[in-house]
Amino acid sequence: MLDLHHTSSSRIRIGAIAALAAFLCAAPVASAQKDAGQKGAPTADELAKGKEHFARGKKLFDKKDYKGAVKEFKESFRLTRNPLLLYNIGYTFDQLGEKALALFYYQKYLEQAPSSDSNRQAAEGRVQVLEIEIEEAKVAAGETPQPSGSKTGEPKTRGESAIAPPAPAVDKFQHEVIDEAPPGKPIDVSAFIPQGRKWTVTLYYRAAGEGSFTAVEMKPRYNELLGRIPAAKTVGQSVQYYIEVKDAGGKVVDRSGKQTSPHLVLLDRSAKPRFYADMGDETAQPIASEDVAASGGGVAATSDEPRGDGWMDAGSSKFSKLKWGATGAAVGLVALSTTFYLLSSKASSDLESEAQSSTDPGQCGGTVPPCRTFSDKQQSLEGKGQRFETYANISLGVGAAAAIGAGVLWYLEIRDSRKRRHAQEESNDEPKLSASPVLGDGFVGGAAAVRF
């Protein structure tokens, strides 16, 4: 089990079960022979049986049946004597809250495992924490603390009533940025999300010089989420990546990095590996998307910020409905105001014609002007004209407000479109400091400036 990284110095590393190929494709290392009672290397039959027990233990661990898993791992260790399994046994007991047992097997692992094994640092840190916790518990119980490094044999379990502690609790999305990795090897990017959240976490990555990102959904691995950058992409001087978190409705709720300012991983042969050996096929499965770049390289980097799906998120379907709704309302209300204005003007014109006829001697038939009275019909006409004028003023005012709102929405969309177009142009410009850092003998160029 190769060490990836941890989210904090106080939390046990969320390591996984040791690599299948690591102990099944070769005989155990010579240091395992130090274990009492073991003579000679395991036979092919023992290795085959050990593989079966390991596979069953891994399935039980995935189902959180830690008690069943530890039995299978113990049997696998008995057959293969591979010291890497001691870490798995200790880690599984750690999940059960069996601190004494976990400490015992972590210590056995440190005694027998190769000094180059990547889990040694995690085991050493956990041993220190467990020693302190066990001694503090004994003091609190009024017992005399015993040397935590005693080798008198396997400590006794607390019994079947032991309750397994929950997975490390997080109240928000967490990710520790990777800043360096060896070239030619995959990079496993990990993250944590709160339990019970139906979030989709997506890893976007690209190699140096590529203009588009490949999207891969991060999948659960024990208590963490993992997304792999394949070895085919870890060439040249650097790799870029960022992570997006979306809720069940597809709205972005969190992220680490951005499309135009992704995390930069410098590729250095002396860097510690950043992948799990038991992840299987390292080929990434890109997420199908309508935004696949013409170059065949995944999701194009077209914006500074991912689009949301709210009413005021420019470019979203809701925003488009709101924009066109406001525009249509403005046009309709202005047209309605114009119609009422014309009807009011016609009523006023008819009244004026009646008034002129009343003062025209030729229209009065010898009667002294004005010769016509203001009849009920004319009063009704006047009332209609006044109502039409009121309607025209109201619809004009509301239409003007709708026009202002529509103008704002059109402005926001144009601004967003310009920002995204500018981001696209920037992502395609060469050279890119973050994508192609300038490194050489005795100096560090642009990438170092970005990093620091």
C-alpha positions in Angstrom: 0.0 0.0 0.0 1.7 3.1 -1.2 1.3 6.3 0.8 -0.6 9.0 -1.1 -0.9 11.9 1.3 -3.0 13.0 4.3 -5.4 15.8 5.0 -3.9 16.9 8.3 -1.0 15.9 10.6 -3.5 14.9 13.4 -5.5 12.5 11.3 -4.5 8.9 10.5 -3.7 8.6 6.9 -6.5 7.0 5.0 -4.4 4.3 3.4 -5.9 1.4 1.6 -5.3 -2.4 1.5 -1.8 -3.4 0.3 -1.3 -3.8 -3.4 -2.4 -7.2 -4.6 0.5 -7.5 -7.0 2.9 -6.3 -4.4 2.8 -9.6 -2.4 1.1 -12.0 -4.8 3.5 -11.7 -7.7 6.6 -12.3 -5.7 7.8 -14.1 -2.7 8.0 -12.0 0.6 11.0 -9.9 1.2 13.9 -11.4 3.2 13.1 -9.3 6.2 9.9 -11.2 6.7 12.0 -14.3 7.6 12.7 -12.7 11.0 9.3 -13.6 12.2 9.4 -16.4 14.7 8.6 -19.9 13.5 8.8 -19.1 9.8 11.3 -21.2 7.9 11.9 -20.6 4.2 9.9 -18.8 1.6 6.2 -19.7 1.1 5.3 -22.2 -1.5 3.3 -21.4 -4.7 0.3 -23.1 -3.1 0.6 -20.9 0.0 0.9 -17.8 -2.1 -2.2 -18.8 -4.1 -4.2 -19.4 -0.9 -2.9 -16.1 0.6 -4.2 -14.3 -2.5 -7.7 -15.8 -1.9 -7.8 -14.8 1.7 -6.5 -11.3 0.9 -9.2 -10.8 -1.8 -11.9 -11.9 0.7 -10.5 -9.6 3.3 -10.5 -6.7 1.0 -14.2 -7.3 0.1 -15.1 -7.5 3.7 -13.1 -4.3 4.4 -15.0 -2.5 1.6 -18.2 -3.5 3.3 -16.9 -2.2 6.6 -16.9 -5.7 8.1 -13.6 -5.0 9.8 -13.7 -8.0 12.2 -14.2 -10.4 9.2 -11.5 -8.6 7.2 -8.9 -8.8 9.9 -9.3 -12.6 10.2 -8.7 -12.9 6.4 -5.7 -10.6 6.5 -4.2 -12.6 9.4 -4.7 -15.8 7.5 -3.1 -14.3 4.4 -0.1 -13.2 6.5 0.2 -16.6 8.0 0.5 -18.1 4.6 2.6 -15.5 2.8 4.5 -13.9 5.7 4.5 -10.7 3.7 5.1 -7.8 6.2 3.1 -5.4 4.2 0.0 -7.2 5.4 0.9 -6.3 9.0 0.1 -2.7 8.2 -3.3 -3.7 6.8 -4.0 -5.7 10.0 -3.0 -2.8 12.2 -5.0 -0.4 10.1 -8.1 -2.6 10.3 -7.8 -2.9 14.0 -7.5 0.9 14.1 -10.8 1.2 12.3 -12.3 -1.1 15.0 -11.0 1.2 17.8 -8.8 -1.7 19.1 -5.8 0.6 19.9 -3.7 -2.0 21.6 -4.0 -4.4 18.8 -3.5 -1.7 16.2 -0.3 -0.6 18.0 1.0 -4.2 18.2 0.6 -4.8 14.4 1.9 -1.4 13.5 5.1 -2.1 15.5 5.5 -5.6 13.9 5.1 -3.9 10.5 7.8 -1.4 11.3 10.1 -4.2 12.5 9.7 -6.4 9.4 8.8 -4.1 6.4 11.5 -2.8 4.1 12.8 0.6 5.0 11.8 1.9 1.6 8.1 1.1 2.1 6.0 4.2 1.7 3.7 3.4 4.6 6.4 3.5 7.2 6.0 7.2 7.9 2.2 6.8 8.4 2.7 3.8 10.7 5.4 5.6 12.8 3.1 8.6 13.2 0.2 6.4 14.2 2.4 4.5 16.7 3.3 7.7 18.5 -0.4 8.7 18.8 -1.5 5.3 20.0 1.2 5.0 22.6 0.1 8.4 24.1 -3.6 7.5 23.9 -3.1 4.1 25.5 -1.0 5.5 28.4 -3.4 8.3 29.0 -6.3 5.9 29.2 -4.4 3.7 31.7 -3.6 6.7 33.9 -7.3 7.8 33.7 -8.3 4.3 34.8 -5.9 4.3 37.7 -3.7 1.7 36.2 0.1 1.6 36.0 1.2 2.3 32.4 3.1 -0.5 30.8 5.8 -0.1 28.2 3.9 0.3 25.0 6.6 -1.4 23.0 6.3 -4.7 24.9 6.9 -7.7 22.7 5.4 -10.3 25.0 2.8 -11.3 22.4 -0.4 -10.1 20.8 -2.5 -8.1 23.3 -5.9 -9.2 24.2 -8.9 -7.7 22.4 -11.6 -5.8 24.3 -14.2 -8.3 23.0 -17.0 -8.4 20.6 -18.7 -5.4 22.2 -16.1 -3.0 20.7 -17.7 -0.3 18.6 -15.9 0.8 15.4 -15.4 4.6 15.3 -16.9 6.4 12.3 -14.8 7.6 9.3 -12.9 10.9 9.8 -15.7 13.5 10.0 -15.5 16.5 7.7 -18.0 19.3 7.5 -17.0 20.5 4.1 -15.1 19.6 1.0 -11.4 19.0 1.7 -8.4 18.5 -0.6 -4.7 18.7 0.0 -3.0 20.2 -3.1 -0.3 18.1 -4.8 2.7 20.1 -5.8 5.1 17.6 -7.1 5.2 14.0 -8.4 7.6 11.7 -10.4 7.2 11.7 -14.2 6.0 8.6 -16.0 3.8 7.5 -13.1 0.1 8.0 -12.4 -1.0 10.6 -9.8 -3.9 9.7 -7.5 -5.7 12.9 -6.4 -7.8 12.5 -3.3 -10.5 14.5 -1.6 -13.0 14.2 1.3 -16.6 15.3 1.5 -19.1 15.2 4.4 -20.9 11.9 4.8 -24.4 11.7 3.4 -23.9 14.4 0.8 -25.0 13.4 -2.7 -22.3 15.4 -4.3 -20.5 14.7 -7.6 -16.7 15.4 -7.4 -14.9 15.8 -10.7 -11.2 15.9 -11.4 -10.1 17.9 -14.4 -6.5 17.5 -15.6 -4.2 18.2 -18.6 -0.6 17.7 -19.5 1.8 20.6 -20.2 1.0 22.2 -23.6 -2.6 20.8 -23.8 -5.4 23.4 -24.3 -8.2 21.4 -22.8 -8.9 19.4 -19.6 -9.9 15.8 -19.3 -12.7 15.3 -16.8 -12.8 12.2 -14.6 -15.4 11.6 -11.8 -13.7 10.8 -8.5 -14.8 7.5 -7.0 -14.9 6.3 -3.4 -11.9 4.4 -2.0 -12.6 3.5 1.6 -13.1 6.9 3.4 -11.9 9.1 0.6 -12.6 10.0 -3.1 -9.9 9.3 -5.7 -9.4 10.5 -9.2 -6.4 9.3 -11.2 -4.2 11.3 -13.6 -2.7 8.5 -15.8 1.0 8.1 -16.4 0.5 9.0 -20.1 -0.2 12.6 -19.0 2.8 12.9 -16.5 5.3 13.8 -19.1 7.4 16.9 -19.6 7.8 19.3 -16.8 4.3 19.7 -15.2 0.7 18.6 -15.0 -2.3 20.8 -14.2 -5.5 19.9 -12.4 -8.5 21.3 -10.5 -11.5 19.8 -8.8 -15.2 20.8 -8.9 -17.9 19.7 -6.5 -21.6 19.8 -7.6 -24.7 19.0 -5.7 -27.5 16.7 -6.9 -29.0 19.6 -9.0 -25.7 20.1 -10.8 -24.9 23.4 -9.1 -21.2 24.0 -8.2 -20.9 24.1 -4.4 -17.2 24.1 -4.0 -13.9 23.7 -5.9 -10.2 23.5 -5.6 -8.4 25.5 -8.3 -10.0 26.9 -11.4 -9.9 26.4 -15.1 -7.7 29.4 -15.7 -5.7 29.0 -12.5 -5.4 25.3 -11.9 -3.0 23.6 -9.5 0.4 23.0 -10.9 2.2 19.7 -10.2 5.9 19.9 -11.0 7.3 16.6 -12.3 10.5 15.7 -10.5 12.2 12.2 -10.6 13.2 12.6 -7.0 9.6 13.3 -5.8 7.7 10.7 -3.8 5.2 8.6 -5.8 1.6 9.8 -5.5 -0.4 6.7 -6.5 -1.9 3.5 -5.0 -0.5 0.3 -6.4 -3.7 -1.6 -6.1 -5.8 0.8 -8.1 -5.6 -1.5 -11.1 -5.8 -0.2 -14.6 -4.5 3.3 -14.6 -6.3 4.3 -17.8 -8.6 7.2 -17.0 -12.2 7.1 -18.2 -13.1 10.6 -19.3 -16.6 11.9 -18.7 -18.7 12.1 -21.8 -19.5 15.8 -22.5 -20.8 17.9 -25.4 -17.9 20.2 -24.6 -15.2 17.8 -25.8 -12.5 19.7 -27.5 -11.9 19.2 -31.2 -8.4 17.9 -30.4 -9.9 14.9 -28.6 -8.7 16.0 -25.3 -11.7 16.4 -23.0 -13.5 19.4 -21.6 -12.3 22.7 -23.1 -11.2 25.3 -20.7 -13.6 28.1 -21.7 -14.2 30.0 -18.5 -12.8 31.4 -15.3 -15.7 30.1 -13.2 -17.9 27.1 -13.9 -21.5 28.1 -14.7 -24.1 27.6 -12.1 -27.7 26.9 -12.7 -29.4 29.7 -10.8 -31.7 32.5 -12.1 -28.8 35.0 -12.0 -26.1 32.7 -13.3 -25.3 34.1 -16.7 -25.4 31.4 -19.4 -27.7 29.0 -17.5 -31.0 27.9 -18.8 -32.9 29.7 -16.0 -31.0 32.9 -16.7 -31.9 32.6 -20.4 -35.6 32.2 -19.5 -35.4 35.2 -17.2 -33.6 37.4 -19.8 -36.0 36.6 -22.6 -39.0 36.8 -20.2 -38.0 40.3 -19.2 -37.3 41.3 -22.8 -40.7 40.0 -23.9 -42.5 41.7 -21.0 -40.8 45.0 -21.8 -41.7 44.9 -25.5 -45.3 43.8 -24.8 -45.9 46.4 -22.1 -44.5 49.2 -24.3 -46.7 48.0 -27.2 -49.7 47.9 -24.8 -48.9 51.4 -23.5 -48.8 52.6 -27.1 -52.2 51.0 -27.8 -53.8 52.6 -24.8 -52.2 55.9 -25.7 -53.7 55.8 -29.3 -57.2 54.9 -27.9 -57.0 57.8 -25.4 -55.9 60.1 -28.2 -58.8 59.0 -30.4 -61.3 59.7 -27.6 -59.7 63.1 -27.0 -59.8 63.8 -30.8 -63.5 62.9 -31.0 -64.4 65.2 -28.1 -62.5 68.0 -29.7 -64.4 67.5 -32.9 -67.7 67.7 -31.0 -66.6 70.9 -29.3 -65.6 72.5 -32.6 -68.9 71.5 -34.2 -70.8 73.1 -31.3 -69.0 76.5 -31.9 -69.4 76.5 -35.7 -72.4 78.7 -36.7 -72.7 76.6 -39.9 -73.3 73.5 -37.8 -75.7 75.1 -35.4 -78.6 75.8 -37.9 -79.2 79.4 -36.8 -78.8 78.7 -33.1 -76.3 80.8 -31.2 -73.1 78.8 -30.5 -72.4 76.7 -28.6 -75.4 74.9 -29.8 -74.7 71.4 -28.4 -74.8 70.1 -24.8 -72.3 67.7 -23.2 -74.3 64.6 -23.5 -74.1 61.2 -21.6 -72.4 59.8 -24.7 -69.7 62.4 -24.7 -69.2 62.0 -20.9 -68.7 58.2 -21.5 -66.2 59.0 -24.2 -64.3 61.3 -21.9 -64.2 58.6 -19.2 -62.9 56.1 -21.6 -60.2 58.5 -22.8 -59.1 59.1 -19.2 -59.0 55.4 -18.4 -57.0 54.7 -21.5 -54.5 57.4 -20.6 -54.1 55.9 -17.1 -53.6 52.4 -18.5 -51.1 53.8 -20.9 -49.1 55.5 -18.2 -49.1 52.4 -15.9 -48.1 50.0 -18.7 -45.4 52.4 -19.9 -43.9 52.6 -16.3 -43.9 48.9 -15.8 -42.6 48.4 -19.3 -39.8 50.8 -18.7 -38.8 48.9 -15.5 -38.9 45.6 -17.4 -36.8 47.1 -20.1 -34.2 48.2 -17.5 -34.2 44.7 -16.0 -33.8 43.1 -19.4 -31.0 45.5 -20.2 -29.1 44.5 -17.1 -29.5 40.8 -17.9 -28.3 41.3 -21.4 -25.3 43.2 -20.1 -24.5 40.4 -17.6 -24.7 37.8 -20.4 -22.5 39.9 -22.7 -19.9 40.4 -19.9 -19.9 36.7 -19.1 -19.5 35.8 -22.7 -16.6 38.2 -23.1 -14.9 36.8 -19.9 -15.2 33.3 -21.2 -14.0 34.2 -24.6 -11.0 35.9 -23.0 -10.3 32.9 -20.8 -10.4 30.7 -23.9 -8.0 32.9 -25.7 -5.7 32.9 -22.7 -5.8 29.1 -22.3 -4.8 28.7 -26.0 -2.0 31.3 -25.8 1.6 29.9 -25.7 3.7 30.0 -23.7 1.6 29.5 -20.5 3.6 30.0 -17.3 1.6 27.5 -15.3 1.4 25.0 -18.1 5.0 25.1 -19.3 7.2 26.2 -16.5 10.7 27.2 -17.5 13.2 25.0 -15.7 16.9 24.6 -16.3 20.3 24.0 -14.7 20.8 26.5 -11.9 17.5 28.4 -12.3 13.8 28.2 -12.0 11.7 30.3 -14.3 8.1 31.3 -14.7 6.5 28.3 -13.0 8.3 29.0 -9.7 6.9 32.5 -9.8 3.4 31.2 -10.2 3.9 28.7 -7.3 5.3 31.2 -4.9 
